[in-house]
């Protein structure tokens, strides 16, 4: 199989890097890589491979080992001959996600994004490599998760002193490692790889944010891996999950949040639930939530694709804000952080429960005055 870097380069070669009313095109989000551990490991393994297609030889591997504190037991001159194996099969048909072999040293990496630990998983990994008589100097299992959480006790057999492991994270280690690789890509021939790595960093950010939200939910309902203790909070959460099939509950909550946030419109303008398909411009590809009317005429639309934005058919030539688009379709982001800033509202966003995140502070009246009625 071709390396994943090569595949992605082929996919994005002739694609635009963005669109006017959405975030930049991101091939990883299209592929859903943040939820696919196998694809993520293939990309990581290719970056670690000193013979990889990106053209930096052993430099990325060196940077990675420095980042996780493993370079002190491997000679740098041996890195160019290092071997990276994905899904290494060991005893009992277990598979280690990534294994780096550097002469007499071995660096096993177990990657956990959304998958749960398996019983005695790290115990078996450690025992296998220990029995292979690899150099024991600083030998350990590296446990890679979005935010650096510890493995469960039933994976380590609750014997940390006998199983040496180190927790590393996508958030602090992998993302920063990719940033260091990007510094090495300082010529035009690396432009495509540069784009891919920046997109991967973006997906890592999303992945880690989701993981943090998940951990907060687990904490709120007193849920711990390896046990199930029903309580009223968990019961309420299950009812919410049932009610939110198709995201309909979130869409209702989002709509009322926006209605409350935008209720202080100037008396010349009206916020309406009615979306006239004949008047609605063709430009917005997201969901139009409200129409803004001046008199009886529709002049703007409040929409969400990934982020919240306002759309108008025509704006005044002297409009001071930086509207994007062209004749018949102009748009600009609106957010609690100010005009032009992104505010993600496609999926549930806990920030809307923060009183400081109301968009009433945005002087949307000035934006409306820039629209040619």
N, C-alpha and C positions, 0 to 999 in steps of 0.2 A: 504494500500500500504506500502511496506517496506520502511524504511527510505532511503534517497538517498545515505547516506554514505555507508550503507550496500550494496546497488546495485553497487556502484562504486568499493568497495572492491572486490566484486565478479568478476567484469569485468577485473580488473587488476591483479588479484591474480597470474596468471601464465604468465603474459606478461613481455617481456624484457623492461627495462627502457629506452632503446635507440637503435639507429642503427648507423652504421659507417658513413653514408654519409647524415644524417639528424639530426634534433633536437630530443631530447628525446621524446619518445612516451608520448603524453599528452591526457588522456581520455576526458578532457573537450573540447579540440580543435576538437577531433573526433565528439563529440556530438554537437559542435557549441554552447556551453552554454553561451558564451559571448553575443549572440544575443537573448537568450531566458530568459526573465525575470522570468517566472514561475519556471524554473529549478534553476536559481540563487537564488531565494527566498527560495526554498525548502532546498537548501544547507545551506544558512545563518540561516534559522529557525532551522535546525537540530543542527547546531553548538551552537546556543543560548539556545537550550532546555537542561535544567539541567538533564534530563533523557535520553539524547542522547546516541547513540551507541559507541561513541568514548571513553567513560570511564573517563571523566574529571569532571563529575557532574556539579556543578554550576560555576566552575572556568571560563570557556569561557564567560558565561553571565556576570559575575563580571567584567572581563577584558573589555568586550564590553561597559558596562555602564560607566566604568571609562574613556574609550576612547572618548565617546561622551558627557561626562560631566553630566550623568544622575544618577550617583550612590549616589549623595548627598541627594536625597529625598526618597531613598528606604533602608530599613534595610537589611544589608547583610545576616542576619540569615533567612530572608524570601525568599532569592533567590532560595534555594533548592526546594521550593514549587511553583516557578513561572510557568506560563503556556504560551506557545508560540502558537499563532493561525495564520495560513496562509490563505490569501484571506478571511478575516473577512467580512461577509456581513452586511452592515448597511442599513440605509434608502435609498430609491430610487434605490435599487438593486446595490448600489456601493459596491466595494470590496477593503478593505485596504490590501496591500500586506502582511505586517507582523504586528502583534499586540502582545506586551508582557504585560502580566498581573502579577503584583507583589503585592499581597494583595489588598490594596485600590488604587494602582497606576496603570496607564496604559501608555504604550509607543507605539503609532502608528508610523509605518515607511512606507512611500511611496517610492517605488523603481522605478526609471526612468533610463533605459539604452538607448534604442532607441525610446521608445514610447513617443508621445507628451502628454502634459497636456490636461486634459479635463476641460470643462467649469465649474467653481465653485467647482472644485474637492476638494481642500484643505479646502475651506469654509465649504463644507458639512461634511467633516471628522471632522473638529474642532467642528462644531455645534453638531454633533451626540455625541461625547464623553463628551462635556460640559454638554449636557442635561442629561447624565447618572450619573451626580454628582460624578464623580471620583475626587480624591483629586486635587485641583487646584495649589498646591505648585509646581512651576516650570513646570507646564504642557505645553507641546508643541507637534507639529507634527514634526517628523524627516523626512527630504526630502533627500533621498539618490540617488546620481547620480555619474557617473564616476569621474568627476572632481569638484564636489561641486557647480554646477551652481544653480542659484536661480530659483524658480518656476515662471511661467509666471503670468502676472497680471490677466488674465482671470481665472486662477486657484485660486488665492488668493482674487479675487474680488477687487483687488487694494486697500485692506484695511489691510495693514500689522499690524497696531496698534491693530486690533481686532482679528487677527489670528496669534498666536504666533507659529512660526516654526523655525527650525534650519536646515541649510544645512550641510549635511555631505557627504563624498565622498568615493568611492572605493579606490581612489589613496592614500589619506592621512589617512583615518580612518580604512576601512575594511582591506586593505593590511597590515597595521601596527598591527592591531588587530590579524590577522592570524599569523603574525610573533611572537606576544607574546604568542599565543597558542602553536606554535611550540617549544618555549622555555620550555613549560610545558611537552612536549612529549619527555622525555629524557630516555625512556627505549625501549628495543627491541620489546616489544609487541605492541608498537605504530608505528612501522615502516611503515605499510601500510597507516595509517591515515596521518602520516608525509609526505609521498609521495604525497597523494591526495592534502593536503593543499599547498604544494610547487607548484604543478601543477596549482592549483587555483590561487595562487599569480601570476604565469606567465601569465595566461589568463587575470587577472585584469590589468596587465601591458599593454598587447596588447589592451585591451578594452579602457583604458585611452588614449593611444597614438592615437587610431582611433578617439576618441571623440575630442581630441585637433586638429587633422587635419581637422575634420569636422567643428569645430568652426572657424578655419582659413579660410576655404573655404567660409563659410557663411559671415564672415566679409569682405572678398575680393569682394564678389558679392553684398554686402549691403543687405543681406537677414535677415529678422527678423520674428520670429514666430508670427502668428496672422495677418500678412499682406503680400501682394504680390505686389512688385513694379518692373516690368521688366526694365532691363537696358542692355547695351551692354555687360557688364561683365557676367551677368547671361545668356545672349543669347550665348556667346562664350562657357560658361560652359556646356550648354545643348547640343551644337554641339559636344563637347568633349565626353560627356557621351554617345551620340548616336554613335560616331565613335569607342568607346572603348568596344563595346559589345564583350564579349569573351576575353577581355584583349588584343586584337590584337594591339591596338595603343600602349599600354604600352610595349608590347614585341618588337615592332619596335624601340621605344625610347630607351629601355634598351640595345638592340643590338648595336645601334650606339654609345651609351655611352661607352659600353665596347670596341668597336672597336677603338674609340678615345683614351680611357685610355690605351689600350694595343698596340698602334701603334709603340711605341718606342722599339720594340723587337730587339734583336741583329740580325745582317744581316744573321746569320746562320739559323734563324728561320723564319717561315712564318705563318701568321694568315689566316686561310681559312674558308670560309662559308660552304664548302662542308663537310658533315658529312658522312663518309663511314660506313654504318651499318655493314659491314663485319669486319672492323677494330675496331670500337667502342666497348670497353669492356662492358661486361654485368653488371658490378657493378653499374654504375650510374643509379639511378632511376629517376633523375630529367631531365631537358631539357638541352641537349648539344647544346651550341650556336655557338661555334667555335672549329675548329680543329687547333692544332699547329703542323706544319710539320718541320722536319729537313731534308733538301734535299727533296726527294720524299716520305719519310716515316712519317706516322702519329705517334707522340710520346706522345701527351697529348691532353686533351679536356677541354675547359672552360665550366662549367655547372652551372646550378641553380636548386636547389630543393626549399628549403626555402631560403637558403643562397648561396652565390657565392663560388665556389670551383674549383680546378683544379684536373684532374684525369690523372694518368699515369699507363701503364701496368707494368712497372718495374722501380725500382729506384736503385741507387748505394748503396752498403752496408754501405759506410761511409757518407751517406747523413746527414748533420747536422740538417736539419729541421725535425719536428715531423710529418712525414707522417703517416696516418692511413691506415689500410687495410692489404692485404697479396698478395702473388704472383698472378700476373695477374690483380690486381686492387688495386691501391694506390691512396689516395686523401688527400687534405689539403685545409682548408679555405683560401681564399685571400680576403683582405679588405683594404679600405683606412686607417684603423687603424693598418695595418701590417699583416704579414703572420700569419695564425692561428686564426685570429679574424673573427667573424661572420659579414656578411653584407647582410641584408635581401633584396633580389631583386625579390622574387616571385611575389609580388604585387607592385603597384606604390610606389616609395620611393622618396619623395621630396629632400632628401639629395643629389641626383645626380646632382641637379642644383647648388649645392655649389661648388665653384671652389676648395675649400680645400678638397673635397671628391673624387677628381680624384685618381684612383689607379695607376697613373704613378709613384707615389712615392714608390710603392712596387718594390723591385728589383726582378722582376719575372725572370730575366735572371739567377739569382743564383738558383732559383727553377728548371728551365729548365736544368741547368747543372747537377743537381742531378738525372735527369732521364737517365736511361740506354736506349740508342737509339737502 
